[in-house]
């Protein structure tokens, strides 16, 4: 019996995500409150009828409430070496590996860590399971909205690691993350994201459209620039993104023949912050971050922003929950109201063969 996989019970997580009390779930499912409580603390294994009733009440599949957690084939290890000792870390199951991710700055703000490493000693804390965490690497400044929507709808935690499109694809290729965000498709090349996947990762991936967004040049109001043409002709101090990012590709196209920028920022908000603080005069970023910082903004192009994941993981409950959230009316509405975001095609799937 010890060889049987552990059953991960997510009834409480899904109930809390709905904002329901145990009494409310009991009323909707036709199960007593004592029964709901016993199932949640795993004192009682529900019958097939009870499991189906709970799934119907919570509008989830039975297999999303009661997961079979397969044994890990490899020992838990660091996704990449920590740079500090001691180190706080998060945990997530990626494929068949449970990985530790050193805590880093996230667009989600401060996220409770799952453990603490001090020398050769590890200490786990909290009740967050690795199998209930989804890891996304992207440069979307609005990723926090996706994380909150996913947790509210499914109870799954989303870790967002700030990475350029190229860096995110590299992590996905090495199976260090579940999902990579990328925007390497230009307006005149709508298949650019799929081409990048084929060239860097090969076939066997799925693209989930999140939005189309506007990328362009943000300029300090005091620079007295009134158009994109004037910005490109003026003697401005430019801040750039790292090679491999969509914003850097855009800047290199705009300033072809000019030296690469000496000042480098590592996400869209950092570009806007550098200009707003006077560290630079201009740079390429999203309209959202330019508007947030009160900068002049000149649109250059509209890009497709997609989330990529392996087809082999399409049936992972966390991936399915992500797709459902992106397709939901509430999420599409709130993201579509952001400056420069168009979610009319959000939720469309494109296989990369």
C-alpha positions, -999 to 999 in steps of 0.1 A, spaced: 0 0 0 29 24 6 36 24 -32 2 40 -40 4 76 -50 -6 102 -25 -40 119 -30 -38 157 -29 -71 171 -16 -79 205 -30 -114 209 -17 -105 236 8 -84 255 -17 -112 256 -43 -138 265 -16 -117 294 -3 -110 306 -39 -148 309 -43 -151 328 -10 -174 302 5 -177 290 40 -179 253 48 -216 258 55 -221 273 20 -203 244 3 -223 219 24 -256 236 13 -246 236 -23 -233 200 -24 -259 184 -2 -232 171 22 -232 179 59 -209 206 72 -192 179 94 -187 158 63 -172 187 43 -148 195 73 -138 158 76 -131 156 38 -110 189 38 -87 177 67 -85 143 50 -101 125 80 -127 111 56 -122 97 21 -153 108 1 -175 83 -17 -178 86 -55 -212 103 -50 -198 128 -25 -168 136 -48 -191 142 -77 -214 164 -56 -184 185 -44 -171 188 -80 -205 199 -93 -209 225 -65 -175 240 -71 -178 237 -109 -145 218 -110 -136 184 -124 -133 156 -98 -96 152 -108 -90 188 -100 -103 184 -65 -85 151 -58 -51 148 -75 -29 117 -77 5 130 -68 30 106 -85 62 99 -67 91 122 -78 116 105 -100 145 128 -91 155 144 -59 143 179 -52 169 203 -64 175 240 -71 161 253 -104 194 274 -105 220 280 -78 210 306 -51 232 336 -50 229 342 -13 233 320 18 210 319 37 183 318 10 145 318 10 129 297 -17 96 288 -34 87 252 -45 69 240 -76 66 207 -94 76 211 -130 71 179 -150 81 152 -126 106 173 -107 100 193 -75 122 223 -78 133 250 -54 133 286 -68 154 312 -50 132 341 -40 136 371 -63 120 404 -70 86 397 -86 60 419 -102 36 403 -77 54 420 -48 64 401 -17 53 364 -19 55 342 11 84 318 7 80 280 11 113 273 28 146 286 41 181 273 33 210 280 56 242 262 46 234 225 43 201 228 62 167 232 47 135 241 65 101 239 48 72 261 61 36 267 53 11 244 35 17 254 -1 22 223 -22 46 221 -51 19 205 -72 -3 236 -67 21 261 -80 24 272 -117 56 290 -127 56 317 -155 85 336 -168 76 368 -187 79 406 -190 42 414 -188 38 443 -162 2 432 -158 10 396 -148 -2 403 -113 -38 405 -126 -34 370 -141 -20 356 -108 -49 370 -88 -75 358 -113 -59 323 -113 -58 320 -76 -94 333 -72 -108 309 -98 -88 277 -90 -67 282 -58 -35 276 -77 -6 299 -70 12 316 -99 49 325 -95 59 352 -120 96 354 -127 106 386 -146 124 375 -178 127 387 -214 111 366 -242 145 350 -250 153 342 -214 118 327 -208 121 305 -239 154 292 -226 140 283 -192 111 265 -209 134 246 -232 152 234 -201 119 226 -184 126 249 -155 92 266 -158 57 257 -170 49 287 -192 69 313 -211 56 347 -221 69 361 -254 63 389 -278 85 384 -308 58 387 -334 56 420 -353 25 435 -369 37 424 -404 47 390 -391 19 375 -371 36 341 -369 67 355 -353 61 339 -319 55 305 -335 86 309 -356 107 317 -325 94 286 -308 102 264 -337 137 278 -341 146 278 -304 126 249 -290 113 228 -319 78 214 -323 54 202 -296 43 234 -280 11 254 -277 6 291 -278 -21 307 -258 -30 343 -269 -31 366 -239 -34 400 -257 -21 423 -284 -3 452 -269 13 485 -281 50 489 -279 67 522 -287 91 549 -276 86 566 -242 102 600 -239 106 624 -209 81 652 -212 110 677 -207 127 665 -239 104 687 -261 99 659 -286 65 659 -304 68 628 -326 85 595 -331 106 610 -360 118 639 -338 127 614 -310 148 594 -334 166 625 -348 171 642 -314 203 638 -294 187 618 -266 202 594 -239 186 560 -247 180 532 -222 176 498 -237 166 463 -228 188 432 -229 194 414 -262 167 387 -268 139 409 -255 111 421 -278 117 457 -267 154 455 -277 146 441 -311 122 471 -316 149 496 -305 175 480 -327 152 483 -357 144 519 -350 180 530 -344 197 507 -370 233 519 -375 236 535 -341 256 521 -313 238 498 -288 226 517 -257 250 517 -228 222 519 -202 202 486 -198 169 481 -179 155 446 -174 118 451 -177 93 476 -192 87 494 -159 124 498 -154 127 515 -187 100 540 -178 115 545 -143 149 552 -158 134 580 -180 112 594 -153 141 596 -128 163 614 -154 187 586 -158 178 585 -195 157 605 -220 140 578 -241 135 541 -244 113 514 -258 86 500 -235 49 492 -235 23 519 -236 10 508 -202 43 515 -184 48 548 -203 14 561 -194 18 549 -158 50 569 -155 35 601 -171 58 600 -201 52 610 -237 46 579 -257 48 573 -295 35 539 -306 57 519 -330 39 487 -334 13 463 -321 25 429 -310 10 396 -302 17 386 -266 14 348 -261 20 322 -234 39 291 -245 38 257 -229 46 221 -239 17 202 -255 26 173 -232 15 194 -202 -18 205 -217 -38 182 -194 -21 195 -163 -49 209 -141 -28 241 -135 -25 246 -173 -61 239 -179 -70 264 -151 -48 290 -167 -65 286 -201 -99 289 -185 -89 321 -167 -75 337 -199 -107 329 -217 -130 342 -189 -150 374 -195 -139 391 -163 -102 386 -170 -105 397 -206 -124 428 -196 -101 440 -169 -69 435 -190 -86 450 -220 -91 482 -201 -53 487 -197 -37 513 -219 -25 496 -251 -39 461 -244 -64 444 -268 -79 411 -255 -104 405 -283 -85 373 -293 -75 363 -257 -77 325 -251 -71 314 -287 -48 284 -290 -22 278 -317 -2 246 -319 34 248 -329 42 216 -349 
